[in-house]
Amino acid sequence: ATICWMASTPLGSNQKFHLQYGAAKTIAKIQSIQSVINPQTLEHSSASAEISLNTLAEVQIKTANDVFLDTFHENPRNGAFILIDNINNNTVGVGFVNKTLS
């Protein structure tokens, strides 16, 4: 997925969140940060250990339950999600699905 991180606390891999898509919600873990995206050129640079406020990144997400999402390209209405901090319920990230894995 491609996400925009919206929290002042940096995002590292293996952090858990609530992933909400439409009215459905599940627990999700950021398995890895694959690359950081330059918002002006859309070029991908090497992954970092964490991403900070307003950073765009490509990440791999593992969910606790099956999710019924499409890629954003195929179906924008069902290809986006938000990440919610499971402690304080703040929205900490927004994202869209690049590809789905079985």
C-alpha positions in Angstrom: 0.0 0.0 0.0 1.0 3.6 -0.4 0.4 5.7 2.8 0.8 9.2 4.0 1.8 9.3 7.6 -0.1 12.0 9.6 1.2 11.6 13.2 4.0 13.5 14.9 5.3 10.2 16.3 7.3 8.4 13.5 6.1 5.1 12.1 8.3 2.1 12.3 7.7 -1.4 11.0 5.9 -3.9 13.2 3.6 -1.3 14.7 -0.1 -2.3 15.1 -3.1 -0.2 14.2 -6.8 -0.4 13.4 -7.2 -0.4 9.7 -10.6 1.0 8.7 -12.0 0.7 5.2 -15.6 1.8 4.7 -17.5 0.7 7.8 -15.3 -2.4 8.4 -12.3 -2.4 10.8 -9.5 -4.9 11.6 -6.2 -5.0 13.4 -3.2 -4.4 11.0 0.5 -4.5 11.4 3.0 -2.6 9.2 5.3 -5.5 8.3 7.8 -3.4 6.4 8.5 0.0 4.9 9.6 -0.7 1.4 10.4 2.8 0.0 9.9 6.5 0.7 8.2 8.5 -2.1 9.3 12.0 -3.1 6.0 13.9 -3.4 7.4 16.3 -6.0 8.9 13.8 -8.4 7.1 10.6 -7.3 10.4 8.8 -7.3 11.0 6.0 -4.8 14.1 6.0 -2.6 15.4 3.3 -0.5 13.4 2.3 2.6 14.2 3.8 6.0 13.6 2.3 9.4 10.8 4.8 10.1 8.8 7.5 8.4 7.9 10.9 9.9 5.0 13.3 9.7 3.7 14.0 6.1 5.9 11.4 4.5 4.7 9.2 1.7 5.8 5.6 1.7 5.1 2.3 0.2 4.6 -0.3 2.9 3.6 -3.9 3.3 0.6 -4.4 5.7 -0.5 -7.7 7.3 -4.1 -7.8 8.6 -5.5 -10.0 11.4 -8.6 -10.8 9.4 -9.4 -11.1 5.7 -10.1 -7.7 4.2 -12.2 -7.1 1.1 -10.3 -4.3 -0.7 -9.6 -3.7 -4.3 -6.6 -2.0 -5.8 -7.2 1.8 -5.9 -6.7 1.8 -9.6 -9.4 -0.8 -10.2 -11.9 0.5 -7.7 -11.1 3.8 -5.9 -14.2 3.6 -3.7 -13.0 0.3 -2.2 -9.2 0.8 -2.5 -8.6 3.3 0.3 -8.3 3.0 4.1 -7.2 4.9 7.2 -4.9 3.8 10.0 -6.1 4.5 13.6 -4.0 4.5 16.7 -5.3 1.7 18.8 -4.5 3.5 22.1 -6.0 7.0 21.5 -8.2 6.5 18.4 -6.5 9.2 16.4 -6.2 8.8 12.7 -2.5 8.5 12.1 -2.3 7.6 8.4 -4.3 7.3 5.2 -3.5 5.0 2.3 -4.6 3.2 -0.8 -4.0 -0.3 -2.0 -1.4 -0.8 -4.7 -1.7 -4.6 -5.0 -3.3 -7.4 -3.0 -1.6 -10.6 -1.9 -3.4 -13.8 -1.1 
